[in-house]
Amino acid sequence: MRPLIAVIGRRAASVSGLRFAATVAAEALGDAVFAAGGEPLVLHGGPRAELSGLPQRLARFDGVLMPGGSDLDPARYGQQPHPRTQPDHPEQDELDLAVARAVLDLDLPTLAVCRGLQVLNTVCGGTLDQHLTEGPVDHLDARHTVTPAPGSRLASVVGTGSFEVSSYHHQAVDRLGRSLTVVARAADGCVEAVEHTDADVLAVQWHPEDLFDTSRQDGALFRDLVERAATRRAATRRAATRKERAA
């Protein structure tokens, strides 16, 4: 069976073909997970009061994909909004932050993308640069190169050489959160990927779903997520079997 990958849903005020608001996921993310051998399932946030049960819900999955989206409310990391900051729905913030806390506590195999990286950094006590100044590297709706850090988990997945990525963000890590290590940067020094030192979490600032089917490195990120999820699934089944035999 394919490992079950929870793709955290995005709130949408309207969707073609539906009469009401919706919880959605980018088709490219689903395609990328499926092509890597996983079964992508959209996780609905539900009412805010139900988030206390989120860890139990997530524990039923083998892995988690935290996608991109709009700007996180800067109040979440103790700042006033920049004029160019566009916060998302408050309940989306609550869900994403709760997911980040849960995957760290549960040590769930996780790939965080763009906003997902920023949410992770916030949960770990970091802050964001709310609007990148213009410089030698264009980060918004552009392609640029990133360079993985030698010896990092990221480098073991994508290799050590620089490669081109699809970028769509105007914010980035400012103060790095606790237990996070920078494992890739752009040519201008912008943080492009981080790893958690204890939990099974890898986060990238770019959008690997854009080029997963043509970029060896981006495709490898999704295969790595699915492989980590499959390993967890197998370990969970072995533990359950041992428990049944001991009963």
N, C-alpha and C positions, 0 to 999 in steps of 0.2 A: 504493500500500500504506500501511496505517496505520503510523505510527512505533511502534517497539517500546519500551514503557515497563516497566522492571524495577520491580516492587513488591516491596520487601524483605519476605520472609516472616517471620511470627511463629511461634515455637514454642508448641505447644499440647499439654498432657498428654493430652487426650482430645478427640475430636470425634464428634458424633453420626453413626452409620453406619460408623465405622471402629473396628477392634479395637485400634489402636496410637496412639501419639503422632503428631502431624501438623505440617506447616508450612502455615500458612494466611495469608490476607489478608482484610481486611474487605470484604464485598461492596460496600459503599458506595464504597470507594476504586476498585474495579474499574469500577463503574457510572459514576463521575465521569470517569475516564480515557477510557472507551469513548465516553461522550456527547460528550467533547471531541474525539474523532477519533483517539484513540490505541488501541493494542493492549496491554492490561495483561497482564503475565506475572509470575507469582510466582517470585521468586528463592529457591532453597533454599540454606541456608548450608553444609550438608555438614560433615564432620569439621573440627575446629579446624585440624588440620595442613594442610588444603587451602586455607586462606585466603590463602596466598601467591600463588595463582593467580587471586585475585578480580579484580584489575585487568583481566586479559586477558578474563575472563568478562564483566565489565561493559562492556568496550569494544565488545562485539558489540551492545549496546543503543543506542538513540537518546536515551534519557532515563531518569531514575531518580526514583522516588517513595519517600521515606523516611517510613514511617508512624509513628503514635503507638504507645503500649504502656505497659508498666510502668516503674517508676523505674529509672534507671541506677544501678549500684552506685557510691556516693559515693567509694569508694576510687579510682575512675577519675579523679576530679578532686581527690584528696588530702584527703578529709574522712572523718570518722567518721559513721556513719549517725544521722540524726535518728530518734527513736522512731516517727515516722509514715512513714518511708521504707520502701518495700517493693521491694527490688532484684529485677530480672528474673533469668532463667537466665544464668549466666556466659557460656555460648556465644552467647546472643543479644547480650549486650554486645559480645563479641569481633566478631561479624559486623557489627553496626551501626557500631562504631567503624572497622572495616576498610573498610566501604562509604563512610563519610564521608571517610576519607583518600583513597580511590581516586577519588571524584568530584572532589575538589579537584585531585588530580594530573592526572586526565584531562580536566578542565574539561568534565565531562558536564552537560548541562542537568538540573537537579535541583530538585524541590520537596520540602522537608522539613516534616513536620507534627508538632507537639506534641513528643513524645519525640525525633523526628528533629531538631528545632531544638536541643534540649538536648544531643544527641549531637554535633551540629555544633559547638556552643559549646565542648564539652569537648575535642574534637579540636583546636580552635584555641587551647587553653590557658585557657579560661574556667572559671568555677565556677557552681554552682547554689544558689539559695535552696531548701533542701530541703523547707520547708513554709511556705507563705504564711500570714501572720497574717490574721485576719478584719479586713475593712475595708469601705470603701464599695462595692467591686466584688466580686461573688461570682464566682470563677473555676472552681469545681468543679461540674459538671453544671448550668450556667446559661448565659444569654445576656447579653452586654454589648456595649458599643460599643468600637470601636478607631478610631484616627485615624492615617492614613498620613502620613508626612513628605513635604512638598512637594518635588518634584524627584527623588524616589527612583524606583527601578525599580518598586517596589510601586505607587506612586501612578500610574505610567504604565499599569499593568495594571488597577487597580481604581478609579482616580480619587482625587481629593484629599479628598473629603468623608468624615466619620465614617460608619460603618455597623455594623450588629449582626452579631455572630458567635456561633457555638456553642462554648462553652468547657468543657473537661473536663480540668483539671490542678490539682495542688496544689503544683507546683514551678515555678520560673521562673529566668531568667537572673539571676545575681548579678553576678559580674565578667565583663565582656564579653570574648570571645576575640579573638585577633589577627586582623586583616584583616576583621573583621565590623563592620557599621554598623547601628545601630538605626534602623528605618524605620517603626515603628508602636508605639504605646503605648496602654494602656487609660487610663481617667480617673484611676486611682490611681497611674499612672506605671509599671505593670508592662510589661516589654518584651513586645511581641506579635508582632514580626516583625523579622528581620535579613536583611541581604544580605551576600554576600562581595564584597570590593572587587575581586578578580581573577577568581575562578572564577564559572561560570554557575549560581550557587546562590541560591535564594530560600527562606527558611524562615519559617513562621508558627507561633505558639504555639496557635492555636485549631484547630478541626477543620472545614475547609472542605467535606469530604465530606458532612457532616451536612445542609448546606443548598445544595449545588451546583445543584440543579434549581429552586430558588426564589430564591436570592440571586444577583443579577447579579455581585457582586464575587467570591463564592466560585466560581461557574462560570467566571469569567474567569481565576482562578488555574490551573485545570486546562487551559483552552484555551491559556493562555500556555505552560505546560509542554509541551504537545503541539506548539505552533508552534515553540518553541525546538528541540525534538527533531527536527521535520521539517526545520528549517534545517540542523541538524547532519547529518542523514541525507543531504540533498542535497549538502552540501559533501564528505562522505566519498565519495559516489558519483562526484562530479566528479574528486576526487583519484585515485580508483582507475582511472577512465577515462584520465586523463592518464598514469598510470603504465603502463597496458597499451599505450597508443599509443607511449610512449617505449621500450618493451622491444623 
